[in-house]
Amino acid sequence: MISDPRIPRNPAQPLAPPEGGNPKSALRKQMLAARRALDADTRAQWDRALCEQVLAWQRKNKVAALGVYWPLRDEPDLNAAYAELARRGVRLLLPVVVQKDAALEFAHWQIGEAMVKDAMGVAVPAELRMAPYPPALLVPCLSYNRHGYRLGYGGGFYDRTLAREPRPATVGIAYSCLQADFPDDSHDIALDAVLTELAGYGSA
């Protein structure tokens, strides 16, 4: 267990999953509680650091179109980075759930435009302008392990999305204190990189 989730852990010492029952289901509850317990000042500080990591990654990789995400359930808020990316001319796209058991689709997004909720209650542009599959994605992670696999909410939307071809470059977004030891399932697809408030892991 995390004794104080406000204090960054050493990523070399990941959390062990809870014992008993469904390990991933129990770990999701643990990670959600830990993320929810972060105080506002710490979260704001870490989000600023994550925004800097994202901007550095984009500058290095010269990405011209990027699938981003609208934060929910205490996910890192990258809106400051999105504003700077838009200023740089990067085309931003938001994921749209068009069918419960299908991969995500993507729509062009302009910061400040009117938003509505999709079938899963996630904010999307009120005027959907569907776009081709983006070459790169920022993927929110509830947790991640040392092999670059993410723990999401269990809906499988990103798993199905990443299984499509051509596969986009994938960059996980997470708080470093939520790294954990959990098994890599056969249907899971590893992220190319994971960015945290401390550093990047993988090929970023």
C-alpha positions as CSV (number, residue, x, y, z in Angstrom):
1,M,0.0,0.0,0.0
2,I,1.0,3.6,-0.5
3,S,1.6,5.2,2.9
4,D,1.5,8.8,1.6
5,P,0.6,9.1,-2.1
6,R,1.7,12.8,-2.1
7,I,5.4,11.6,-1.9
8,P,6.8,10.3,-5.2
9,R,8.1,6.8,-4.9
10,N,11.2,5.4,-6.4
11,P,10.0,3.9,-9.7
12,A,12.5,1.1,-9.2
13,Q,10.4,-0.1,-6.2
14,P,6.9,-0.6,-7.8
15,L,3.9,-1.5,-5.8
16,A,2.9,-5.1,-5.5
17,P,-0.7,-5.9,-6.5
18,P,-3.1,-6.7,-3.7
19,E,-3.5,-10.4,-2.8
20,G,-6.7,-12.4,-3.3
21,G,-9.6,-12.1,-5.7
22,N,-9.1,-10.5,-9.1
23,P,-5.6,-8.9,-8.8
24,K,-6.2,-6.3,-11.5
25,S,-9.7,-5.4,-10.2
26,A,-8.3,-4.9,-6.7
27,L,-5.3,-3.0,-8.0
28,R,-7.6,-0.6,-9.9
29,K,-9.5,0.2,-6.7
30,Q,-6.2,0.8,-4.9
31,M,-4.8,3.0,-7.7
32,L,-8.0,5.0,-8.0
33,A,-8.0,5.6,-4.2
34,A,-4.3,6.6,-4.3
35,R,-4.8,9.0,-7.1
36,R,-7.9,10.5,-5.6
37,A,-6.0,11.1,-2.3
38,L,-3.5,13.4,-4.0
39,D,-3.8,16.9,-2.6
40,A,-4.5,19.8,-5.0
41,D,-1.1,21.5,-4.7
42,T,0.8,18.3,-5.4
43,R,-1.4,17.4,-8.3
44,A,-1.0,20.9,-9.8
45,Q,2.8,20.6,-9.5
46,W,2.9,17.2,-11.1
47,D,0.6,18.2,-13.9
48,R,2.9,21.2,-14.7
49,A,5.9,18.8,-14.8
50,L,4.0,16.3,-17.0
51,C,3.0,19.1,-19.4
52,E,6.7,20.0,-19.8
53,Q,7.5,16.3,-20.5
54,V,4.8,16.2,-23.2
55,L,6.0,19.3,-24.8
56,A,9.6,18.1,-24.8
57,W,8.5,14.8,-26.3
58,Q,6.5,16.5,-29.1
59,R,9.4,18.8,-29.9
60,K,11.8,15.9,-30.1
61,N,9.5,13.7,-32.2
62,K,8.1,16.5,-34.4
63,V,4.6,15.1,-34.1
64,A,2.1,17.2,-36.3
65,A,-1.1,15.4,-35.2
66,L,-1.7,13.9,-31.8
67,G,-4.5,12.0,-30.2
68,V,-5.0,13.5,-26.7
69,Y,-7.5,12.9,-23.9
70,W,-10.0,14.8,-21.8
71,P,-9.1,14.1,-18.2
72,L,-11.6,12.3,-16.0
73,R,-11.5,10.4,-12.7
74,D,-8.5,12.5,-11.4
75,E,-6.3,11.8,-14.5
76,P,-3.4,14.2,-15.1
77,D,-4.7,17.5,-16.6
78,L,-2.6,18.4,-19.6
79,N,-4.7,21.3,-20.9
80,A,-1.7,23.7,-20.5
81,A,0.3,21.5,-22.8
82,Y,-2.6,21.2,-25.2
83,A,-2.7,25.0,-25.5
84,E,1.0,25.2,-26.3
85,L,0.8,22.3,-28.8
86,A,-2.1,24.1,-30.6
87,R,0.0,27.3,-30.7
88,R,2.8,25.2,-32.3
89,G,0.4,24.1,-35.0
90,V,-0.1,20.5,-33.8
91,R,-3.5,19.2,-34.8
92,L,-5.3,17.8,-31.7
93,L,-7.8,14.9,-31.8
94,L,-10.0,13.6,-29.0
95,P,-11.1,9.9,-28.7
96,V,-14.8,9.1,-29.4
97,V,-16.6,6.0,-28.3
98,V,-18.8,5.0,-31.3
99,Q,-19.5,1.5,-30.2
100,K,-19.1,-0.3,-26.8
101,D,-16.9,-3.2,-28.0
102,A,-15.1,-1.4,-30.8
103,A,-11.8,0.6,-31.1
104,L,-11.9,4.3,-30.4
105,E,-12.4,6.8,-33.3
106,F,-11.0,10.3,-33.2
107,A,-12.4,13.8,-33.9
108,H,-10.6,17.1,-34.5
109,W,-10.6,19.3,-31.4
110,Q,-10.1,23.0,-31.1
111,I,-9.6,24.3,-27.6
112,G,-12.5,26.3,-26.4
113,E,-15.1,24.8,-28.7
114,A,-18.5,23.6,-27.4
115,M,-18.4,20.1,-25.9
116,V,-20.9,17.3,-25.2
117,K,-20.6,13.8,-23.7
118,D,-20.3,10.7,-25.8
119,A,-21.9,7.3,-25.1
120,M,-19.5,6.7,-22.2
121,G,-19.9,10.1,-20.6
122,V,-16.6,11.4,-21.9
123,A,-16.4,15.0,-23.3
124,V,-16.2,15.3,-27.1
125,P,-16.7,18.2,-29.5
126,A,-20.3,19.1,-30.0
127,E,-19.7,19.3,-33.7
128,L,-17.9,16.0,-34.5
129,R,-15.4,16.3,-37.3
130,M,-14.1,12.8,-37.6
131,A,-10.5,12.4,-38.5
132,P,-8.1,9.7,-39.8
133,Y,-6.4,7.6,-37.2
134,P,-3.7,9.8,-35.6
135,P,0.0,8.8,-35.9
136,A,0.6,9.2,-32.2
137,L,-1.5,9.0,-29.0
138,L,-1.3,10.2,-25.4
139,V,-2.8,7.4,-23.4
140,P,-3.9,8.0,-19.7
141,C,-2.7,5.3,-17.4
142,L,-4.3,4.4,-14.0
143,S,-1.1,2.5,-13.4
144,Y,1.8,1.1,-15.4
145,N,4.5,-1.6,-14.9
146,R,8.2,-1.7,-15.7
147,H,7.5,-3.4,-19.0
148,G,5.5,-0.4,-20.3
149,Y,2.1,-2.1,-19.9
150,R,-0.8,0.1,-18.7
151,L,-3.6,-0.6,-16.3
152,G,-6.8,1.1,-17.5
153,Y,-10.4,1.0,-16.3
154,G,-11.1,-2.5,-17.8
155,G,-13.2,-1.4,-20.8
156,G,-10.6,-2.5,-23.3
157,F,-11.0,0.6,-25.6
158,Y,-7.3,1.4,-25.8
159,D,-6.4,-2.3,-26.2
160,R,-8.7,-2.5,-29.2
161,T,-7.4,0.8,-30.5
162,L,-3.7,-0.2,-30.3
163,A,-4.4,-3.5,-32.0
164,R,-5.4,-1.7,-35.2
165,E,-2.9,-1.2,-38.1
166,P,-1.0,0.9,-38.7
167,R,-0.2,1.1,-35.0
168,P,0.3,4.6,-33.7
169,A,3.2,5.7,-31.5
170,T,1.9,5.4,-27.9
171,V,2.9,7.5,-24.9
172,G,1.4,6.7,-21.6
173,I,0.7,9.5,-19.1
174,A,0.9,8.6,-15.4
175,Y,2.0,9.7,-12.0
176,S,5.2,7.9,-11.0
177,C,3.8,6.9,-7.6
178,L,1.2,4.7,-9.3
179,Q,3.8,2.3,-10.9
180,A,3.0,-1.2,-9.9
181,D,4.0,-4.8,-10.4
182,F,1.2,-6.6,-12.3
183,P,1.3,-9.3,-15.0
184,D,1.3,-8.7,-18.7
185,D,-1.8,-10.3,-20.1
186,S,-1.6,-11.9,-23.6
187,H,-4.1,-9.4,-25.1
188,D,-2.2,-6.4,-23.7
189,I,-0.1,-4.2,-25.9
190,A,2.9,-2.4,-24.4
191,L,3.2,1.4,-24.7
192,D,6.2,2.8,-26.6
193,A,7.0,5.1,-23.7
194,V,5.6,6.3,-20.4
195,L,5.9,9.9,-19.3
196,T,5.6,10.9,-15.6
197,E,6.2,14.0,-13.6
198,L,9.7,12.7,-12.9
199,A,10.9,11.4,-16.2
200,G,10.2,9.4,-19.3
201,Y,10.5,5.6,-19.7
202,G,10.9,3.7,-22.9
203,S,11.7,5.1,-26.3
204,A,10.4,8.7,-25.7
